[in-house]
């Protein structure tokens, strides 16, 4: 299984996984109820740079993660402007960008084992009802890593196309990325079967 964890000694690295996941969940709920305004959009966009800086992940990593989301964000803005006012479209887009980048910060500062361990501790009492906390943790870890892995695939494809001098349209990377994503999903499935998590 591919992990997006980046070793470090920052405060976010030292924070327990359960605290980070709980904080992210609370923040995601709070952001969803935030009223639409230009100030709210600006505040949401300012949050990821602060978190990345405190975590010691660096501006370059943040810029790379954000750049991979440009096409998605453009699609969100265009489709929302058809039905919503500009301030609402901007706030909604800022919500998505902020939460995705904050999820990246959690994933990059938390080993997969830490996420699974936090889920086991949180959902442990539910074992009496047949719930498997280890599977919940694994599903959560895979979900947090999915966006980063997709971005990694896009970057690999685009760099390969540029290195070969291939000039294609804006969406020429879609099919190769789909193939890489399916291959990655197959690899993850094989790893889960090998570890008895299927």
URKA-V886590 format. One record per helix or strand. SS is the DSSP state (H for helix, E for strand). FROM is the first residue (numbers start at 1). TO is the last residue. Records with the same first field share a line. If there is no record, write none. Layout:
SS->FROM-TO  FROM-TO
This chain:
H->11-14  17-32  38-55  59-67  70-83  86-109  112-129  133-163  173-194
